[in-house]
Amino acid sequence: MLLKKLFRTLWQYKAQFISMVLMIALGVGVFLGFNIEWYSLEVNTNEIYTATGFADYRIFSEKGFSGDDLNAVLSIPGVEDATRFLSVNTTVQNDTDVIALTVSENMNVSGILLTSGEAYDEQSPDGLWLSDQYAQANGVSVGDTLTLTYKMLTVTGTVRGLVKASEYLICLPDETQLMPDYSSYGYAYMSPVMLEKIVPAIFKSFIGDSLYFQINVKSALDKATFVKQADAALGKTFLVLSKAETISWAEAQGEVEEGKTMGSILPVLFLAIAILTMVTTMHRITASEKTQIGTLKALGFRDRRILRHYTCYALIIGLLGTVLGVGIGYWLGWFIMNPSGAMATYIDMPSWKLYAPWFCWVVLALINVFLTFIGFLSVKKMLQGTAADALRPYTPKKIRHLALEETRRFKALGFGTKWNLRDLFRHKSRSCMTLVGIVGCMVLLVGGLGMRDTADGFVDVFFNQANNYETRVNLDGESVINAEAEALAGQYGADWCAQSSVQIGDRGFSLEIYSVTHDKVRFPDEAMQFITLSDEGAYICARIAKEFNVRPGDEITFSPYGGDQTYTVKIAGILRSMSESVVMTKAYADAAGIAYTVNTLYTDETEIAPHSHILNTQTKQAIMDSFDTFMDLMNTMIYLLVLAAVALGVVVLYNLGVMSYTERYREMATLKVVGFKNSKIGRLLISQNLWLTVLGILIGLPAGVGVLQYLLTALASEYEMKLSLGPATYLVSILLTFGVSLAVGLMVARKNRHIDMVSALKGQE
Amino acid sequence: MNIVEFKGVSRVYTNGEHEQRALDHVDLSLEEGKFIVVLGPSGAGKSTLLNLLGGLDSPTEGTILVGGKDISTLTNNELADYRAATVGFVFQSYNLIPTLTVIENVALVKEIAPEPLSSHDMLKAVGLFDHIHQFPAELSGGEQQRVSIARALAKNPKILLCDEPTGALDSETGVMVLKLLLSMARDMGKTIIIVTHNQNIAKMADVVVRVKNGRIQSCESQQNPLAVEEVDW
């Protein structure tokens, strides 16, 4: 019989029950969804790292490694496996596409995964194993022939298979690009046999068998030990990068960390609101059920039985919310992490299975225990005392005079304002919950839309304004001499850059030496204002400044990769930069005696004549186009946040609105009997909502900006973004929050048309 | 002069297939400025009669004229205007707004009544001027009922409708409230209609209407109603 009562009571309080189930479902869904996102990314990337034997270390040499060098590395205790490795950017013949042509002697280290076609053949004289994403974007199929050029060399091969590779998990030509663009950049592997075949004999006789500029190593040694051992084995200091310093690993891990950060803020907000809503609503429901609880007690039901019965409500709500939330969580996870989504353009993983971290299930179980406990405590309170005590209706807290009532201004207020004010203070938990809901809605909107503003500003400053050129010309750093490069720069009215790799401590960074005379490249400072580089010192990016705790006026020491020299430079300023770099002018580099080779020109010319020193060209438009994907990914997140914000606002406000309506039902019936019209009573109800909305917006705006700042700080290791919020973001956030509040307010206010004055006022209070 | 006329009024409640006839073809005329008591057992239809007259409910058939105006066909908003201007309600359970003070509960009718009376005067009249800044919960039952009467009177209505106004009060407080209501009829010329099942109250009425099974059993004028003090409580 009690079971029947259980379901009928559920139906009686359906608005509250549905709201609570939805709130919990939203909380659980967002919590699980974001955790599924980062954890699936971690598991799936680990899968490809393991399957392809992703190297732990990369040793670089400017002159190439011999077979003996490889054997020396293999003989280091703690080295499991190693391979000589080569990757050069080649240009597709009759096209501007660039393909990183890659050769590895041992595919057990940083190898490939076949997705279609023939398995990799290390003896193949003409086979290419091409990136499946590049193939798809450019309509290349297995069996097609590709001709690639590198300087004076031409390589023609047949596509034997389509692959994915851990080395190109995030396929970016360099750090200045944010997103892969497979329509213009990809990679291909060929066998060492083919490499031998295409390199002219005369070249080989000159450099011996040192065609490979990199050794990839699998080893569990820590970096300091490995570097020491490698230097000893090779008899020279080489640049060594750990996997954490590769784009593939660092960016994927950055994405995982980003997911963890997102997964720690939003779900906490949602779950906290869900639990608080549950506390408030369960208390209200048991309070209005008090007479029934008393009746059961008076009939002879034991307290334990009554407790069990009413605790079941909380349990049912918790379980239903959790089941629905798990569904939402997996949908959210799938929405972000699916092979045709924006994330798939960024990270080229073979598997997109969804995994939830184990602790999520523990948290969900604890939430259910906690929710049930809330229900238990609410009923326990109503059962206190004798059966006669329990039978007495619940008496709300006694109303007290507010301190502000003594003020003249309060006395002058209309009755509606006084009524609403006192109601707000009398039902503090309900009012606070409404406020929290509105603040939450506002935080999500400001955070989400503000993130887009910030990203827009970031792309605009770093790429549109800072790159004030039309064409970037990449020179062959190995063959060009500075005088020739400067002559080319003069010919095209170009600014130039000499980019090389340096080490600060044991970390690798980029050294960029600029000659800027045509305003083709610009440098934003910490405040995102473009500055003219001083000849009196070097500039460092914000990340280096933070990592080494240095400020302008301090000095910093670096050494070129593989070289023995060290340079100590004075820090003239801090820049915001895409790459982790040290930047200086040509004049300062010359004065400091730093050797460099010019390898990039920046010009407004779009017609660049072929030249023996020019490797390839990139248009600014091509770089800008790649941001479309970045912005797509960003927009997906924004839509989700806006959706979540609106859902949160609607559910919380509707639940509490209905609660407020139920509690004031009798008062509204009285007003109606006295002669108040429905519209006037509706306005009274809505005005309380609107006050809380205005207050919520006032709190939510700075809170949203704070959360966004926290997110940006958490992401600072990946992007040096500066918080920027446009007026439209403020306006849309305010209007949307206001709109949600007003719409829900109207929905609840409409109910007062159905107040039955006769039955509402019949009973005794 | 008749202020209230019921002509063939019925009120039928349907609950699924079950039909309950709360009032059945009622014809009734009541004079202005009288102290009228409607008597009847529980379920007789007396509250329905009061609710129809108060504009809280509408008849299924028939016509109700109040001051010559048919209220049985009014829209919701017109009924609200009618309640605001013409009738005042006093309930057994007071129905005050708990979050408004005594004076505010009375003054709130100023927002809707076309010719409201002074709230202070009304509270003086019911003897509660010293309690005007207290909340209803801080008052006794009798005091709350007097606030409810003051609120009803503050609208300056022609008719005061009272549904078991002494039902929740002890006899001493009940007498005080009845005295107050009676003086409203005698001194202010208001028509007071009290619905009750307490036979004793009928002894002080100008007119006694007896209701049973949804029909008017009798409607009798009393030439010499007793004073409140003379009634044996």
Interface residues (C-beta under 8 A of the other chain):
Chain A: K398 I399 H401 G414 F415 G416 K418 W419 R422 D423 R426 R666 E667 A669 T670 L671 K672 V673 V674 G675 F676 K677 N678 K680 R753 M757 V758 L761 K762 G763 Q764 E765
Chain B: S47 N51 G54 L56 D57 N76 N77 A80 D81 Y82 R83 A84 A85 F89 F91 Q92 S93 N95 L96 I97 P98 T99 L100 E104 A107 L108 V109 E111 I112 A113 H133 F135 A137 R151 K155 A168
